[in-house]
């Protein structure tokens, strides 16, 4: 199952570069420099963990972020092609295509494999290159050039001269455009340096630059330039080249590939996840339960509707009745998924105590909501269930308690006490849990279910993945600016 992590990095340098003197529409990435959201779990003091369903830690990105935090020469040293591909491959969720023995490969073998997989996605920049050479600005731009980053800026208040503040940390952006949806879909509005020649109904906007991290989009007043209607949604699209410097550093890659807007656009472009229909779910269940051989010979030549009826009939015989009276194109609901998952509780050992205070163990709940949770500690001869508490305030040093907390990606973690409030599990004690899965907190996608069924099945789900059509294609801008500026 393809997996990644999305992280928000605490940026340390304050510089703003845009695509032209008058083009300042740099979308707000929702993650402000120097801010670690309170609902994120801080990691290494420099990043916030923000994962969606089925997204475990991007180890390479975390390691690079730690190097940036240390400061010193490492902040300015060029990033190697190998390091970039290791991070980039996880961002694109190419581990779906990676062999299980990837950890046993040498750096050179891993680089060759990753570069080939990227070439299959249309990124052939790295084929036949030296993994230890520095990543060039041209190569970085080539990997990002086919992706238009989308960012929702908010909604109109209907007031005159509205201002939308935008932020983009030390990135050169180009081909920026602005769209307004007043109820009939997104429509491209035109940029103007000012409103001196704009009429009241003209769909214009003016970009302005103030100082560090203070770019703004200003709309008119219905006398000079139109006011977007109340509640109108405003969206920007743009491409990024990275920083203005010739050298591409590891810290720059951390900043780029931890940006949620950038990573979402990259995944949508190269490895999109399709919404989960009932026919998708039926296929995945057949694969996870290894029932393919029980389908009649030649069934693949039947119509899609006939294939769906055969598969759902087979699943009904196995006790799965959620497909009764449905159409293959219907979307799977959370309740239907819960009915299937209820009979498959997860039981796993999540770690071994090191005997230290305030230990944390993360559940492998794949971003799914969990319920019916039980935790067991084996300090001797058998598993003993400990009690779940909201906190350790009323726990003594001998209280066999634990607390559960969720991070921003809905990943659950078990916490133990410090031997003053809550007992510390004895060293080398296995920690085992059992729980049931409900559904992810976001839209159900095929990726989510592949991940969770892979956890429940003895053998991971065999996947035949066909990406959906690409995301919405914006209307091409009329005023160009194809090349990024080198200075303001």
C-alpha positions as a Markdown table, in Angstrom:
| # | Residue | x | y | z |
|---|---|---|---|---|
| 1 | Unk | 0.0 | 0.0 | 0.0 |
| 2 | Unk | 1.4 | 3.3 | -0.9 |
| 3 | Unk | 2.3 | 5.4 | 2.1 |
| 4 | Unk | 3.7 | 8.7 | 2.9 |
| 5 | Unk | 3.7 | 11.5 | 5.5 |
| 6 | Unk | 2.9 | 15.1 | 5.2 |
| 7 | Unk | 4.7 | 17.4 | 7.5 |
| 8 | Unk | 4.6 | 21.1 | 8.2 |
| 9 | Unk | 8.1 | 22.6 | 8.7 |
| 10 | Unk | 9.0 | 25.5 | 10.9 |
| 11 | Unk | 10.8 | 27.8 | 8.4 |
| 12 | Unk | 13.7 | 29.8 | 9.6 |
| 13 | Unk | 14.4 | 32.2 | 6.8 |
| 14 | Unk | 12.2 | 35.1 | 5.6 |
| 15 | Unk | 12.4 | 35.8 | 1.9 |
| 16 | Unk | 9.7 | 36.2 | -0.7 |
| 17 | Unk | 10.1 | 35.9 | -4.5 |
| 18 | Unk | 7.4 | 35.9 | -7.1 |
| 19 | Unk | 6.9 | 35.4 | -10.8 |
| 20 | Unk | 6.9 | 39.0 | -11.9 |
| 21 | Unk | 7.0 | 42.5 | -10.6 |
| 22 | Unk | 3.2 | 42.7 | -10.6 |
| 23 | Unk | 2.3 | 39.1 | -10.1 |
| 24 | Unk | 2.0 | 38.4 | -6.3 |
| 25 | Unk | -0.7 | 35.8 | -6.1 |
| 26 | Unk | 1.2 | 33.3 | -4.0 |
| 27 | Unk | -1.4 | 31.0 | -2.3 |
| 28 | Unk | -1.6 | 30.6 | 1.4 |
| 29 | Unk | -0.4 | 27.1 | 2.3 |
| 30 | Unk | -2.3 | 27.2 | 5.6 |
| 31 | Unk | 0.9 | 26.5 | 7.5 |
| 32 | Unk | 2.5 | 29.7 | 8.7 |
| 33 | Unk | 6.2 | 30.0 | 9.3 |
| 34 | Unk | 7.2 | 29.6 | 12.9 |
| 35 | Unk | 3.9 | 28.0 | 13.9 |
| 36 | Unk | 3.4 | 24.4 | 15.0 |
| 37 | Unk | -0.3 | 23.7 | 15.2 |
| 38 | Unk | -1.5 | 22.8 | 18.6 |
| 39 | Unk | -3.3 | 19.7 | 17.4 |
| 40 | Unk | -0.2 | 18.3 | 15.8 |
| 41 | Unk | 2.3 | 16.2 | 17.6 |
| 42 | Unk | 5.6 | 18.0 | 17.6 |
| 43 | Unk | 8.5 | 15.8 | 16.3 |
| 44 | Unk | 12.1 | 16.7 | 17.0 |
| 45 | Unk | 11.0 | 20.2 | 17.9 |
| 46 | Unk | 11.0 | 21.4 | 14.3 |
| 47 | Unk | 8.1 | 19.8 | 12.5 |
| 48 | Unk | 4.4 | 19.1 | 13.0 |
| 49 | Unk | 3.1 | 15.7 | 12.1 |
| 50 | Unk | 0.1 | 16.0 | 9.7 |
| 51 | Unk | -0.8 | 12.6 | 8.2 |
| 52 | Unk | -3.9 | 11.5 | 6.4 |
| 53 | Unk | -5.3 | 8.0 | 6.4 |
| 54 | Unk | -2.7 | 5.3 | 5.5 |
| 55 | Unk | 0.2 | 7.7 | 5.8 |
| 56 | Unk | 2.9 | 6.5 | 8.1 |
| 57 | Unk | 6.1 | 8.5 | 8.8 |
| 58 | Unk | 8.1 | 9.6 | 5.8 |
| 59 | Unk | 11.4 | 8.6 | 7.5 |
| 60 | Unk | 13.6 | 10.3 | 4.9 |
| 61 | Unk | 11.8 | 13.6 | 5.3 |
| 62 | Unk | 12.0 | 13.5 | 9.1 |
| 63 | Unk | 15.7 | 12.8 | 8.9 |
| 64 | Unk | 16.3 | 15.7 | 6.6 |
| 65 | Unk | 14.2 | 18.0 | 8.9 |
| 66 | Unk | 16.3 | 16.9 | 11.8 |
| 67 | Unk | 19.5 | 17.9 | 9.9 |
| 68 | Unk | 18.0 | 21.3 | 9.1 |
| 69 | Unk | 17.2 | 21.8 | 12.8 |
| 70 | Unk | 20.8 | 21.3 | 13.8 |
| 71 | Unk | 21.8 | 24.2 | 11.6 |
| 72 | Unk | 25.4 | 24.8 | 10.7 |
| 73 | Unk | 27.0 | 23.9 | 7.4 |
| 74 | Unk | 24.3 | 21.2 | 6.7 |
| 75 | Unk | 21.8 | 24.0 | 6.1 |
| 76 | Unk | 23.7 | 25.2 | 3.1 |
| 77 | Unk | 25.1 | 22.0 | 1.6 |
| 78 | Unk | 23.6 | 20.8 | -1.7 |
| 79 | Unk | 21.1 | 17.9 | -1.4 |
| 80 | Unk | 22.1 | 14.8 | -3.4 |
| 81 | Unk | 19.9 | 13.3 | -6.0 |
| 82 | Unk | 19.7 | 10.1 | -3.9 |
| 83 | Unk | 18.3 | 12.0 | -0.9 |
| 84 | Unk | 15.9 | 13.9 | -3.0 |
| 85 | Unk | 14.6 | 10.7 | -4.7 |
| 86 | Unk | 14.2 | 8.9 | -1.4 |
| 87 | Unk | 12.0 | 11.7 | -0.1 |
| 88 | Unk | 10.2 | 12.4 | -3.3 |
| 89 | Unk | 9.4 | 8.7 | -3.9 |
| 90 | Unk | 7.6 | 8.6 | -0.5 |
| 91 | Unk | 5.8 | 11.8 | -1.2 |
| 92 | Unk | 4.4 | 10.3 | -4.5 |
| 93 | Unk | 3.6 | 7.1 | -2.6 |
| 94 | Unk | 5.6 | 4.9 | -5.0 |
| 95 | Unk | 6.0 | 2.3 | -2.3 |
| 96 | Unk | 3.1 | 0.6 | -3.9 |
| 97 | Unk | 5.5 | -0.3 | -6.7 |
| 98 | Unk | 8.5 | -1.0 | -4.5 |
| 99 | Unk | 9.6 | -4.6 | -3.6 |
| 100 | Unk | 9.4 | -5.8 | 0.0 |
| 101 | Unk | 13.2 | -6.1 | 0.1 |
| 102 | Unk | 13.8 | -2.4 | -0.6 |
| 103 | Unk | 15.6 | -2.1 | 2.7 |
| 104 | Unk | 18.1 | -4.7 | 1.6 |
| 105 | Unk | 19.1 | -2.8 | -1.6 |
| 106 | Unk | 22.2 | -0.7 | -1.8 |
| 107 | Unk | 21.9 | 3.1 | -2.3 |
| 108 | Unk | 22.8 | 2.6 | -6.0 |
| 109 | Unk | 20.2 | -0.1 | -6.5 |
| 110 | Unk | 17.5 | 1.8 | -4.7 |
| 111 | Unk | 18.3 | 5.0 | -6.7 |
| 112 | Unk | 18.1 | 3.0 | -10.0 |
| 113 | Unk | 14.8 | 1.5 | -9.0 |
| 114 | Unk | 13.3 | 4.9 | -7.8 |
| 115 | Unk | 14.5 | 6.7 | -10.9 |
| 116 | Unk | 12.9 | 4.0 | -13.1 |
| 117 | Unk | 9.6 | 4.2 | -11.3 |
| 118 | Unk | 9.6 | 8.0 | -11.7 |
| 119 | Unk | 10.4 | 7.6 | -15.4 |
| 120 | Unk | 7.3 | 5.5 | -15.7 |
| 121 | Unk | 5.4 | 8.5 | -14.3 |
| 122 | Unk | 6.9 | 10.7 | -17.0 |
| 123 | Unk | 9.8 | 12.1 | -14.9 |
| 124 | Unk | 12.9 | 10.8 | -16.7 |
| 125 | Unk | 15.3 | 13.4 | -15.4 |
| 126 | Unk | 17.2 | 11.0 | -13.1 |
| 127 | Unk | 17.7 | 8.0 | -15.4 |
| 128 | Unk | 21.4 | 7.1 | -15.7 |
| 129 | Unk | 22.6 | 9.9 | -13.4 |
| 130 | Unk | 25.0 | 9.6 | -10.4 |
| 131 | Unk | 23.0 | 9.3 | -7.1 |
| 132 | Unk | 25.7 | 11.2 | -5.2 |
| 133 | Unk | 25.7 | 14.3 | -7.5 |
| 134 | Unk | 24.0 | 17.4 | -6.2 |
| 135 | Unk | 20.4 | 18.0 | -7.3 |
| 136 | Unk | 20.3 | 20.9 | -9.8 |
| 137 | Unk | 17.8 | 23.7 | -9.9 |
| 138 | Unk | 16.9 | 22.6 | -13.4 |
| 139 | Unk | 16.2 | 19.1 | -12.2 |
| 140 | Unk | 14.1 | 20.3 | -9.3 |
| 141 | Unk | 12.0 | 22.5 | -11.6 |
| 142 | Unk | 11.5 | 19.6 | -14.0 |
| 143 | Unk | 10.1 | 17.4 | -11.3 |
| 144 | Unk | 7.6 | 20.1 | -10.3 |
| 145 | Unk | 6.8 | 21.8 | -13.7 |
| 146 | Unk | 3.9 | 19.6 | -14.7 |
| 147 | Unk | 2.1 | 20.2 | -11.4 |
| 148 | Unk | -0.2 | 23.2 | -10.9 |
| 149 | Unk | -0.6 | 23.7 | -7.2 |
| 150 | Unk | -4.2 | 24.6 | -6.1 |
| 151 | Unk | -4.9 | 26.5 | -2.9 |
| 152 | Unk | -8.2 | 27.7 | -1.5 |
| 153 | Unk | -7.8 | 31.3 | -0.3 |
| 154 | Unk | -11.2 | 31.6 | 1.4 |
| 155 | Unk | -14.6 | 33.2 | 0.6 |
| 156 | Unk | -15.7 | 36.7 | -0.2 |
| 157 | Unk | -17.4 | 38.9 | 2.4 |
| 158 | Unk | -19.0 | 41.0 | -0.3 |
| 159 | Unk | -17.3 | 44.1 | 1.0 |
| 160 | Unk | -15.4 | 46.6 | -1.0 |
| 161 | Unk | -11.6 | 46.5 | -1.4 |
| 162 | Unk | -11.2 | 43.1 | 0.1 |
| 163 | Unk | -7.7 | 41.9 | 0.8 |
| 164 | Unk | -6.4 | 38.3 | 1.0 |
| 165 | Unk | -3.0 | 37.9 | 2.6 |
| 166 | Unk | -0.9 | 35.2 | 1.0 |
| 167 | Unk | 2.3 | 33.5 | 2.2 |
| 168 | Unk | 5.1 | 31.7 | 0.4 |
| 169 | Unk | 8.3 | 31.0 | 2.2 |
| 170 | Unk | 11.4 | 31.6 | 0.1 |
| 171 | Unk | 9.9 | 30.1 | -3.1 |
| 172 | Unk | 9.9 | 31.3 | -6.6 |
| 173 | Unk | 6.5 | 30.8 | -8.1 |
| 174 | Unk | 5.4 | 31.3 | -11.7 |
| 175 | Unk | 2.3 | 31.0 | -13.9 |
| 176 | Unk | 0.1 | 32.2 | -11.0 |
| 177 | Unk | -3.6 | 32.6 | -11.7 |
| 178 | Unk | -6.7 | 33.5 | -9.7 |
| 179 | Unk | -10.2 | 32.0 | -9.9 |
| 180 | Unk | -13.4 | 33.1 | -8.4 |
| 181 | Unk | -16.5 | 30.9 | -8.0 |
| 182 | Unk | -19.7 | 33.0 | -7.6 |
| 183 | Unk | -22.0 | 30.0 | -7.9 |
| 184 | Unk | -21.4 | 28.8 | -11.5 |
| 185 | Unk | -18.0 | 27.2 | -11.1 |
| 186 | Unk | -14.5 | 28.7 | -11.0 |
| 187 | Unk | -13.9 | 31.5 | -13.5 |
| 188 | Unk | -10.5 | 33.0 | -14.3 |
| 189 | Unk | -10.2 | 36.7 | -13.3 |
| 190 | Unk | -7.8 | 39.1 | -14.9 |
| 191 | Unk | -4.8 | 40.7 | -13.2 |
| 192 | Unk | -4.4 | 44.5 | -13.2 |
| 193 | Unk | -1.6 | 46.7 | -11.8 |
| 194 | Unk | -4.3 | 49.0 | -10.4 |
| 195 | Unk | -8.0 | 49.8 | -10.9 |
| 196 | Unk | -7.5 | 53.2 | -12.6 |
| 197 | Unk | -9.0 | 51.8 | -15.9 |
| 198 | Unk | -11.3 | 49.1 | -14.4 |
| 199 | Unk | -15.1 | 49.5 | -14.6 |
| 200 | Unk | -17.4 | 48.5 | -11.8 |
| 201 | Unk | -18.3 | 45.1 | -13.4 |
| 202 | Unk | -14.8 | 44.2 | -14.5 |
| 203 | Unk | -13.6 | 40.9 | -13.0 |
| 204 | Unk | -10.2 | 42.2 | -12.1 |
| 205 | Unk | -7.8 | 41.8 | -9.1 |
| 206 | Unk | -4.6 | 43.5 | -8.1 |
| 207 | Unk | -1.7 | 41.8 | -6.5 |
| 208 | Unk | 0.5 | 43.8 | -4.2 |
| 209 | Unk | 3.8 | 43.1 | -2.4 |
| 210 | Unk | 4.5 | 44.7 | 1.0 |
| 211 | Unk | 7.4 | 43.1 | 2.8 |
| 212 | Unk | 8.5 | 39.7 | 4.1 |
| 213 | Unk | 5.6 | 37.2 | 3.9 |
| 214 | Unk | 3.1 | 39.9 | 3.1 |
| 215 | Unk | 1.8 | 39.5 | -0.4 |
| 216 | Unk | -1.8 | 40.5 | -0.9 |
| 217 | Unk | -4.6 | 40.2 | -3.4 |
| 218 | Unk | -6.9 | 43.2 | -3.5 |
| 219 | Unk | -10.3 | 43.3 | -5.1 |
| 220 | Unk | -12.3 | 46.4 | -6.3 |
| 221 | Unk | -15.2 | 48.4 | -4.9 |
| 222 | Unk | -17.9 | 48.0 | -7.6 |
| 223 | Unk | -16.9 | 51.4 | -9.0 |
| 224 | Unk | -13.4 | 50.4 | -10.0 |
| 225 | Unk | -13.3 | 46.6 | -10.3 |
| 226 | Unk | -15.9 | 44.1 | -9.3 |
| 227 | Unk | -16.5 | 42.9 | -5.7 |
| 228 | Unk | -16.7 | 39.1 | -5.6 |
| 229 | Unk | -20.2 | 38.1 | -4.5 |
| 230 | Unk | -20.8 | 37.2 | -0.9 |
| 231 | Unk | -19.7 | 33.7 | -0.2 |
| 232 | Unk | -17.8 | 33.4 | -3.5 |
| 233 | Unk | -14.9 | 31.0 | -3.2 |
| 234 | Unk | -11.5 | 32.2 | -4.2 |
| 235 | Unk | -8.8 | 29.9 | -5.4 |
| 236 | Unk | -5.3 | 30.4 | -6.7 |
| 237 | Unk | -3.2 | 28.2 | -9.0 |
| 238 | Unk | 0.5 | 28.4 | -9.5 |
| 239 | Unk | 3.7 | 26.5 | -10.1 |
| 240 | Unk | 6.9 | 26.5 | -8.1 |
| 241 | Unk | 10.6 | 26.5 | -9.0 |
| 242 | Unk | 11.9 | 26.5 | -5.4 |
| 243 | Unk | 14.2 | 29.1 | -4.1 |
| 244 | Unk | 16.1 | 31.8 | -6.0 |
| 245 | Unk | 19.5 | 30.3 | -5.1 |
| 246 | Unk | 21.4 | 28.2 | -7.6 |
| 247 | Unk | 22.1 | 25.6 | -4.9 |
| 248 | Unk | 19.3 | 23.3 | -3.9 |
| 249 | Unk | 19.8 | 22.4 | -0.2 |
| 250 | Unk | 18.3 | 19.7 | 1.9 |
| 251 | Unk | 16.4 | 22.3 | 4.0 |
| 252 | Unk | 14.8 | 23.6 | 0.8 |
| 253 | Unk | 13.6 | 20.1 | -0.1 |
| 254 | Unk | 12.2 | 19.7 | 3.4 |
| 255 | Unk | 10.3 | 23.0 | 3.1 |
| 256 | Unk | 9.0 | 22.2 | -0.4 |
| 257 | Unk | 8.0 | 18.5 | 0.2 |
| 258 | Unk | 6.4 | 19.1 | 3.6 |
| 259 | Unk | 4.0 | 21.8 | 2.1 |
| 260 | Unk | 0.5 | 20.2 | 2.2 |
| 261 | Unk | -0.6 | 22.1 | -0.9 |
| 262 | Unk | 2.4 | 20.9 | -2.9 |
| 263 | Unk | 2.3 | 17.3 | -1.7 |
| 264 | Unk | -1.5 | 17.1 | -2.5 |
| 265 | Unk | -1.0 | 18.4 | -6.0 |
| 266 | Unk | 1.9 | 16.0 | -6.6 |
| 267 | Unk | -0.1 | 13.0 | -5.5 |
| 268 | Unk | -3.1 | 14.1 | -7.5 |
| 269 | Unk | -0.9 | 14.4 | -10.6 |
| 270 | Unk | 1.2 | 11.2 | -10.3 |
| 271 | Unk | -0.6 | 8.8 | -8.0 |
| 272 | Unk | -4.2 | 9.9 | -7.5 |
| 273 | Unk | -6.5 | 7.9 | -5.2 |
| 274 | Unk | -10.0 | 7.2 | -6.6 |
| 275 | Unk | -13.2 | 7.5 | -4.5 |
| 276 | Unk | -14.4 | 4.1 | -3.3 |
| 277 | Unk | -17.4 | 2.7 | -5.2 |
| 278 | Unk | -19.1 | -0.5 | -4.2 |
| 279 | Unk | -17.5 | -2.3 | -7.2 |
| 280 | Unk | -14.1 | -1.1 | -6.1 |
| 281 | Unk | -14.7 | -2.4 | -2.6 |
| 282 | Unk | -16.1 | -5.8 | -3.9 |
| 283 | Unk | -12.9 | -6.2 | -6.0 |
| 284 | Unk | -10.7 | -5.5 | -3.0 |
| 285 | Unk | -12.6 | -7.8 | -0.8 |
| 286 | Unk | -12.3 | -10.6 | -3.4 |
| 287 | Unk | -8.6 | -10.0 | -3.5 |
| 288 | Unk | -8.0 | -9.7 | 0.2 |
| 289 | Unk | -10.0 | -12.9 | 0.9 |
| 290 | Unk | -8.3 | -14.7 | -2.1 |
| 291 | Unk | -11.6 | -15.7 | -3.6 |
| 292 | Unk | -10.6 | -15.1 | -7.2 |
| 293 | Unk | -10.5 | -18.8 | -8.0 |
| 294 | Unk | -14.1 | -19.2 | -6.9 |
| 295 | Unk | -15.4 | -17.0 | -9.7 |
| 296 | Unk | -16.5 | -18.8 | -12.9 |
| 297 | Unk | -14.1 | -19.2 | -15.7 |
| 298 | Unk | -14.5 | -16.5 | -18.3 |
| 299 | Unk | -16.4 | -14.2 | -16.0 |
| 300 | Unk | -14.1 | -11.3 | -17.2 |
| 301 | Unk | -15.8 | -11.4 | -20.6 |
| 302 | Unk | -19.2 | -10.5 | -19.0 |
| 303 | Unk | -20.5 | -7.0 | -18.6 |
| 304 | Unk | -19.4 | -5.0 | -15.6 |
| 305 | Unk | -22.9 | -5.3 | -14.1 |
| 306 | Unk | -22.9 | -9.1 | -14.5 |
| 307 | Unk | -19.4 | -9.3 | -13.0 |
| 308 | Unk | -20.5 | -7.2 | -10.0 |
| 309 | Unk | -23.5 | -9.5 | -9.4 |
| 310 | Unk | -21.2 | -12.6 | -9.5 |
| 311 | Unk | -18.7 | -11.0 | -7.1 |
| 312 | Unk | -21.3 | -9.7 | -4.6 |
| 313 | Unk | -23.2 | -13.1 | -4.7 |
| 314 | Unk | -19.9 | -14.8 | -3.8 |
| 315 | Unk | -19.3 | -12.3 | -0.9 |
| 316 | Unk | -22.8 | -12.8 | 0.3 |
| 317 | Unk | -22.2 | -16.5 | 0.7 |
| 318 | Unk | -19.2 | -15.5 | 2.9 |
| 319 | Unk | -21.4 | -13.4 | 5.2 |
| 320 | Unk | -20.9 | -10.0 | 3.6 |
| 321 | Unk | -24.3 | -8.5 | 2.8 |
| 322 | Unk | -23.6 | -4.8 | 2.3 |
| 323 | Unk | -23.9 | -5.1 | -1.5 |
| 324 | Unk | -27.5 | -6.4 | -1.5 |
| 325 | Unk | -29.7 | -4.3 | -3.8 |
| 326 | Unk | -27.0 | -1.8 | -4.8 |
| 327 | Unk | -25.4 | -0.6 | -8.1 |
| 328 | Unk | -21.7 | -1.0 | -8.8 |
| 329 | Unk | -21.3 | 2.8 | -9.2 |
| 330 | Unk | -22.8 | 3.6 | -5.8 |
| 331 | Unk | -20.4 | 5.1 | -3.3 |
| 332 | Unk | -19.5 | 2.9 | -0.2 |
| 333 | Unk | -20.7 | 4.5 | 3.0 |
| 334 | Unk | -19.0 | 4.5 | 6.4 |
| 335 | Unk | -21.7 | 2.4 | 7.9 |
| 336 | Unk | -21.3 | -0.3 | 5.3 |
| 337 | Unk | -17.6 | -0.4 | 5.8 |
| 338 | Unk | -18.1 | -0.6 | 9.5 |
| 339 | Unk | -20.3 | -3.7 | 9.1 |
| 340 | Unk | -17.6 | -5.5 | 7.2 |
| 341 | Unk | -14.8 | -4.4 | 9.5 |
| 342 | Unk | -16.7 | -5.3 | 12.7 |
| 343 | Unk | -16.0 | -9.0 | 12.3 |
| 344 | Unk | -12.3 | -8.3 | 11.8 |
| 345 | Unk | -10.9 | -6.8 | 15.1 |
| 346 | Unk | -7.2 | -6.0 | 15.0 |
| 347 | Unk | -4.9 | -7.6 | 17.5 |
| 348 | Unk | -1.2 | -6.7 | 17.5 |
| 349 | Unk | 1.9 | -6.2 | 19.6 |
| 350 | Unk | 2.8 | -2.5 | 19.2 |
| 351 | Unk | 6.1 | -2.6 | 21.1 |
| 352 | Unk | 8.1 | -3.6 | 24.1 |
| 353 | Unk | 8.6 | -1.4 | 27.2 |
| 354 | Unk | 12.1 | 0.0 | 27.7 |
| 355 | Unk | 11.3 | 0.6 | 31.4 |
| 356 | Unk | 11.4 | 4.4 | 31.1 |
| 357 | Unk | 8.9 | 7.0 | 32.1 |
| 358 | Unk | 6.3 | 8.5 | 29.7 |
| 359 | Unk | 6.6 | 5.9 | 27.0 |
| 360 | Unk | 4.5 | 6.2 | 23.8 |
| 361 | Unk | 3.4 | 3.5 | 21.4 |
| 362 | Unk | 1.6 | 4.3 | 18.2 |
| 363 | Unk | -1.2 | 2.1 | 16.9 |
| 364 | Unk | -1.2 | 0.9 | 13.4 |
| 365 | Unk | -4.7 | 2.2 | 12.8 |
| 366 | Unk | -4.0 | 3.6 | 9.4 |
| 367 | Unk | -5.8 | 6.8 | 10.2 |
| 368 | Unk | -9.0 | 5.0 | 10.8 |
| 369 | Unk | -11.3 | 5.8 | 13.7 |
| 370 | Unk | -11.0 | 3.1 | 16.3 |
| 371 | Unk | -13.3 | 1.8 | 19.0 |
| 372 | Unk | -13.5 | -1.2 | 21.5 |
| 373 | Unk | -9.9 | -0.6 | 22.4 |
| 374 | Unk | -8.1 | -2.9 | 24.9 |
| 375 | Unk | -4.5 | -2.8 | 25.9 |
| 376 | Unk | -2.5 | -5.6 | 27.6 |
| 377 | Unk | 0.9 | -5.7 | 29.2 |
| 378 | Unk | 2.8 | -8.9 | 29.8 |
| 379 | Unk | 5.2 | -8.3 | 32.7 |
| 380 | Unk | 5.6 | -12.0 | 33.4 |
| 381 | Unk | 3.7 | -15.1 | 32.4 |
| 382 | Unk | 0.5 | -13.7 | 30.8 |
| 383 | Unk | -1.1 | -10.7 | 29.2 |
| 384 | Unk | -2.9 | -8.4 | 31.7 |
| 385 | Unk | -5.4 | -5.8 | 30.6 |
| 386 | Unk | -4.6 | -2.3 | 31.9 |
| 387 | Unk | -7.2 | 0.4 | 32.5 |
| 388 | Unk | -7.7 | 3.2 | 30.0 |
| 389 | Unk | -7.8 | 6.8 | 31.6 |
| 390 | Unk | -8.2 | 10.2 | 30.1 |
| 391 | Unk | -5.0 | 11.3 | 32.0 |
| 392 | Unk | -2.8 | 10.2 | 34.9 |
| 393 | Unk | -3.8 | 12.9 | 37.4 |
| 394 | Unk | -5.6 | 10.4 | 39.7 |
| 395 | Unk | -3.2 | 7.5 | 39.1 |
| 396 | Unk | -0.7 | 6.3 | 41.7 |
| 397 | Unk | 2.7 | 4.8 | 41.0 |
| 398 | Unk | 1.2 | 1.3 | 41.0 |
| 399 | Unk | -1.9 | 2.1 | 38.9 |
| 400 | Unk | -1.9 | 0.0 | 35.8 |
| 401 | Unk | -3.3 | 2.7 | 33.6 |
| 402 | Unk | -2.7 | 4.1 | 30.1 |
| 403 | Unk | -3.9 | 7.1 | 28.2 |
| 404 | Unk | -4.8 | 7.4 | 24.5 |
| 405 | Unk | -4.2 | 10.5 | 22.4 |
| 406 | Unk | -4.8 | 11.3 | 18.7 |
| 407 | Unk | -2.5 | 13.3 | 16.4 |
| 408 | Unk | -3.7 | 15.5 | 13.5 |
| 409 | Unk | -3.9 | 12.5 | 11.2 |
| 410 | Unk | -6.1 | 10.5 | 13.6 |
| 411 | Unk | -3.3 | 8.1 | 14.5 |
| 412 | Unk | -3.8 | 6.8 | 18.0 |
| 413 | Unk | -0.9 | 6.6 | 20.5 |
| 414 | Unk | -0.8 | 4.8 | 23.9 |
| 415 | Unk | 1.0 | 6.7 | 26.7 |
| 416 | Unk | 2.1 | 5.2 | 30.0 |
| 417 | Unk | 3.0 | 7.0 | 33.3 |
| 418 | Unk | 6.2 | 8.1 | 35.0 |
| 419 | Unk | 6.0 | 5.9 | 38.2 |
| 420 | Unk | 4.5 | 8.7 | 40.2 |
| 421 | Unk | 1.4 | 9.1 | 38.2 |
| 422 | Unk | 0.8 | 5.8 | 36.5 |
| 423 | Unk | 2.9 | 2.7 | 36.6 |
| 424 | Unk | 5.8 | 2.2 | 34.1 |
| 425 | Unk | 5.5 | -1.2 | 32.4 |
| 426 | Unk | 8.5 | -3.4 | 33.4 |
| 427 | Unk | 11.4 | -3.4 | 30.9 |
| 428 | Unk | 11.0 | -5.9 | 28.1 |
| 429 | Unk | 7.3 | -6.2 | 28.7 |
| 430 | Unk | 5.4 | -6.7 | 25.4 |
| 431 | Unk | 2.5 | -4.2 | 24.8 |
| 432 | Unk | -0.4 | -5.7 | 23.0 |
| 433 | Unk | -3.7 | -4.1 | 21.8 |
| 434 | Unk | -7.0 | -5.1 | 20.3 |
| 435 | Unk | -9.4 | -2.8 | 18.7 |
| 436 | Unk | -12.0 | -2.4 | 15.9 |
| 437 | Unk | -11.7 | 0.0 | 13.0 |
| 438 | Unk | -14.6 | 2.2 | 11.9 |
| 439 | Unk | -13.5 | 4.4 | 8.9 |
| 440 | Unk | -11.1 | 7.1 | 8.0 |
| 441 | Unk | -12.0 | 10.7 | 9.0 |
| 442 | Unk | -11.8 | 11.8 | 5.4 |
| 443 | Unk | -13.5 | 10.7 | 2.2 |
| 444 | Unk | -13.3 | 7.0 | 1.7 |
| 445 | Unk | -10.8 | 6.2 | -1.1 |
| 446 | Unk | -9.5 | 3.0 | -2.6 |
| 447 | Unk | -6.1 | 3.7 | -1.0 |
| 448 | Unk | -7.6 | 3.7 | 2.5 |
| 449 | Unk | -9.3 | 0.3 | 2.1 |
| 450 | Unk | -6.3 | -1.3 | 0.4 |
| 451 | Unk | -4.3 | -0.2 | 3.5 |
| 452 | Unk | -6.7 | -1.5 | 6.1 |
| 453 | Unk | -7.6 | -4.7 | 4.3 |
| 454 | Unk | -3.8 | -5.4 | 4.0 |
| 455 | Unk | -3.6 | -5.1 | 7.8 |
| 456 | Unk | -6.5 | -7.6 | 8.3 |
| 457 | Unk | -5.7 | -10.1 | 5.7 |
| 458 | Unk | -2.9 | -12.8 | 6.2 |
| 459 | Unk | -1.5 | -11.7 | 2.8 |
| 460 | Unk | -1.6 | -8.0 | 1.6 |
| 461 | Unk | -4.2 | -7.2 | -0.9 |
| 462 | Unk | -3.2 | -7.8 | -4.5 |
| 463 | Unk | -3.9 | -4.5 | -6.3 |
| 464 | Unk | -4.5 | -3.8 | -10.0 |
| 465 | Unk | -4.6 | 0.0 | -9.8 |
| 466 | Unk | -6.0 | 2.1 | -12.6 |
| 467 | Unk | -5.6 | 5.8 | -11.8 |
| 468 | Unk | -8.7 | 8.0 | -12.3 |
| 469 | Unk | -8.8 | 10.9 | -14.7 |
| 470 | Unk | -6.5 | 13.8 | -13.7 |
| 471 | Unk | -7.9 | 16.6 | -11.6 |
| 472 | Unk | -9.8 | 19.7 | -12.9 |
| 473 | Unk | -7.9 | 21.4 | -15.7 |
| 474 | Unk | -7.8 | 25.2 | -15.2 |
| 475 | Unk | -8.6 | 27.5 | -18.0 |
| 476 | Unk | -5.2 | 28.7 | -19.4 |
| 477 | Unk | -4.4 | 32.3 | -18.3 |
| 478 | Unk | -4.5 | 35.0 | -20.9 |
| 479 | Unk | -1.6 | 37.1 | -19.7 |
| 480 | Unk | 1.2 | 34.6 | -19.6 |
| 481 | Unk | 4.4 | 35.1 | -17.6 |
| 482 | Unk | 5.8 | 31.7 | -18.4 |
| 483 | Unk | 9.2 | 32.4 | -16.9 |
| 484 | Unk | 9.9 | 33.1 | -13.3 |
| 485 | Unk | 11.5 | 36.3 | -12.3 |
| 486 | Unk | 15.0 | 36.4 | -10.9 |
| 487 | Unk | 14.3 | 39.5 | -8.8 |
| 488 | Unk | 11.4 | 41.6 | -7.6 |
